[in-house]
Every structure is written in C-alpha cells, then in structure tokens.
Amino acid sequence: MHPNLLQFYLREQKIAYILVDQDLDVLEFKGENSLLGNSAQQPFPELLDLMPELVGCEDILQEVLNGHLPRFELDSLNRTDADGKLHYVTMTILPYVPEETNCLPCLLITLNDVTAWTEVEQTLTQQRNEMSLLKQSLADTNQRLEFILQRYVPREVGDALLEKRILPELGGELREVTLLFADLRNYTGTSEKQTPNETIEMLHVYIDIASTAIAVEGGVIVNYMGDGIMAMFNAPNEQPKHAQQAVKAGLIMQAMAKEYKEKDSSYPSSLYFGVGINTGEALVGNIGAQWHYQYTAVGDTVNVASRICGHARPGEVLIGESVYAHIADIVEANALPPIKFKGKTQEVTVYQVNKLSTSELLGS
C-alpha cells in the first residue's frame, strides 16, 4: 500500500500502530497522532514512557515477544490531544516478525480510537442509571400510594377505582345498601376527666375495635366522626348477605369492647358502643366538591340508620324493620315500641338484636 494512502487510511479510521523492538524502544509510529496524545513527536521516547499504562507489565510484554502469549489488550485508555480533547483508546499488543531475514521478533501495538463508541456507552450507562433511579422512585411512589389507599381510602373503594368500577367523578347510583352507625356512649363525660393524649389513646382503641369488627364482615368504613363511625355494606362490592353481615359486625363490635374492658381495667367501664343499622335504597358514590371527593351514601336510609344509632343504649345493637325482614329467620330480636324520629313524619319500628343463630355467628 502506498505510504500516503496508508497514512490517510489510518488517520480516517482513527487507528495508529507502534512497532517496538526487544528493548522496548519505539522503532516506528504511523497513524492518528491524537492516539498518543502530546507524545506523538519524534524522536519517540521509550515505550514505557510513551505508554505509562504498561509500566509493571514488562513480563507480559516479554511473554508476547516470545510467542507464549498470543496477545495482550488494554481498554479505555485516556489520551488528551494538543487541542485538549479527550480520547478513549483501546490498545492491542501482538508479536510481530519482520519479513527481513535475521530480524528479531518485535511487538506490534495497535491503537484504536473508540471515543465515539465509549461516549455512546457512557450515555447508555447514564440513561440506564437514570432509568434505575426513576424505577426506584416509581416504586417508592407506588408504595406511598399504596399506603395512602390502604389508610386514607377504604381498600374496596381504592380497588374499585383502580379497576375503573368507580369513576373518579362526582355522582353515584341508587342501590340497596345496609348502613351501620356506631358511636361511644358516655364519651363526653369520660373525656372531660382525661388529658387530650389520654382521650386520643382511648379513641384509638375503640375505633380500632369498631373498624376491625366491620372489616371482618366486609364492610366499608366511609367516615369517622369523632367517637363515631359510619360503615356501608353491599357497596362498592356486591354482598348478597349485606344485612346479615352488618348485624354480625355490630354484635362482634360489642363483644370485642366488652372483652377488652374485662382484660384491661384501665379503660372506663362505662364506655360502650351504641349501634344502629338500617337497610334500604341510597345514592352511593362520590360526594363532595370538585377538588375533594368522599365515597359515601346519602338518602333517607342513611338518616334513619343514624337516628337508630342515636336511640341505642350502651351495648345495644338496634336494627330497622327492613334489616329485620332480611334476617328474620336467623335473628333473635325484640321489637321496640314505634319511635318518632326527628324529621320523620311516620313512626319507625326498631328491633333490639339479642343474637344471631349460632351457625351464622360462626360464619357457616
């Protein structure tokens, strides 16, 4: 190949080679000067001065010279040219025997400028790292979202929203539901004798009891109201035995509260839940303002359930006539004298629940 053509090819391909003798003296250099950085000037220094990365590799170089090692490579060497530009270089060392007679083996060192590819690799690595950070950030966000959905939004409502069974917009649908209201009797008088911290601790215990009883029976807690709680059955998920489940939740709640006070005498013995339950048609969906939604139920069925709860004495579970109609064959209950609730034109029949059949309480 014509020398000028060879030089042109080496320069355009960003390749260079160095020929080194047995004493590691540089015999020849051709190709892209930038691959040697600022050392690409004649007379060339010794190989180890020209390529300081090879210091300490003399035994390996001797192995290549003797033919015991076919090649030796170093990747990602840094070189800075006369203009201050950084280059990334791959070096390959091979044994070479000149064609001239009686010439001793030499070392042929090829240098390839891999700056463009290295910069691509660096960009890809950076992007992978950024994607990894983004993935971790997304996982953290999902964990926080899951925490929020589990603790600030009823789980069933959150699942229904994610599955698009509930649309994130104001409005709702008419459907039959069972509403359970429960609040603490003698709460005001008890909290008057306590510090705020003691009151909060007491509320945590009793609200946890009520929430657990409701959750066990598949109810959805739609509102906490100071010492009270409002729960709904048969929405957003279908529950064919919603009236029965609500009554069981009320009975479990009372039993749990009684058991807790018997185990821990530090809590006031006068505190008991009053529970009121009613079944009927209500508008169920997202109620509120454009910037804040609450999944709940509204309508006369809800109002009556709240009124029944207000009429319940400590430890009582009272149900409306419609609830009784759903579970008459499995409940033992006493009909109370008709009650004239405030805001109602007609009297309402209310039943005091004594117990459900044993099989129903066991969930069979």
C-alpha positions, 0 to 999 in steps of 0.5 A, a space after each residue: 500500500 502506498 505510504 500516503 494512502 496508508 497514512 490517510 487510511 489510518 488517520 480516517 479510521 482513527 487507528 495508529 500502530 507502534 512497532 517496538 523492538 526487544 528493548 522496548 524502544 519505539 522503532 516506528 509510529 504511523 497513524 492518528 497522532 491524537 492516539 498518543 496524545 502530546 507524545 506523538 513527536 519524534 524522536 519517540 521516547 521509550 515505550 514505557 514512557 510513551 505508554 505509562 499504562 504498561 509500566 509493571 507489565 514488562 513480563 507480559 510484554 516479554 511473554 508476547 515477544 516470545 510467542 507464549 502469549 498470543 496477545 495482550 489488550 488494554 481498554 479505555 485508555 485516556 489520551 488528551 490531544 494538543 487541542 485538549 480533547 479527550 480520547 478513549 483508546 483501546 490498545 492491542 499488543 501482538 508479536 510481530 516478525 519482520 519479513 527481513 531475514 535475521 530480524 528479531 521478533 518485535 511487538 506490534 501495538 495497535 491503537 484504536 480510537 473508540 471515543 465515539 463508541 465509549 461516549 455512546 456507552 457512557 450515555 447508555 450507562 447514564 440513561 440506564 442509571 437514570 432509568 434505575 433511579 426513576 424505577 426506584 422512585 416509581 416504586 417508592 411512589 407506588 408504595 406511598 400510594 399504596 399506603 395512602 389507599 390502604 389508610 386514607 381510602 377504604 381498600 374496596 373503594 381504592 380497588 374499585 377505582 383502580 379497576 375503573 368500577 368507580 369513576 373518579 367523578 362526582 355522582 353515584 347510583 341508587 342501590 340497596 345498601 345496609 348502613 351501620 352507625 356506631 358511636 361511644 356512649 358516655 364519651 363526653 363525660 369520660 373525656 372531660 376527666 382525661 388529658 387530650 393524649 389520654 382521650 386520643 389513646 382511648 379513641 384509638 382503641 375503640 375505633 380500632 375495635 369498631 373498624 376491625 369488627 366491620 372489616 371482618 364482615 366486609 364492610 366499608 368504613 366511609 367516615 369517622 366522626 369523632 367517637 363515631 363511625 359510619 360503615 356501608 355494606 353491599 357497596 362498592 362490592 356486591 354482598 348478597 348477605 349485606 344485612 346479615 353481615 352488618 348485624 354480625 359486625 355490630 354484635 362482634 363490635 360489642 363483644 370485642 369492647 366488652 372483652 377488652 374492658 374485662 382484660 384491661 381495667 384501665 379503660 372506663 367501664 362505662 364506655 360502650 358502643 351504641 349501634 344502629 343499622 338500617 337497610 334500604 335504597 341510597 345514592 352511593 358514590 362520590 360526594 363532595 366538591 370538585 377538588 375533594 371527593 368522599 365515597 359515601 351514601 346519602 338518602 333517607 336510609 342513611 338518616 334513619 340508620 343514624 337516628 337508630 344509632 342515636 336511640 341505642 343504649 350502651 351495648 345495644 345493637 338496634 336494627 330497622 324493620 327492613 334489616 329485620 325482614 332480611 334476617 328474620 329467620 336467623 335473628 333473635 330480636 325484640 321489637 321496640 315500641 314505634 319511635 318518632 324520629 326527628 324529621 320523620 313524619 311516620 313512626 319507625 319500628 326498631 328491633 333490639 338484636 339479642 343474637 344471631 343463630 349460632 351457625 351464622 355467628 360462626 360464619 357457616 
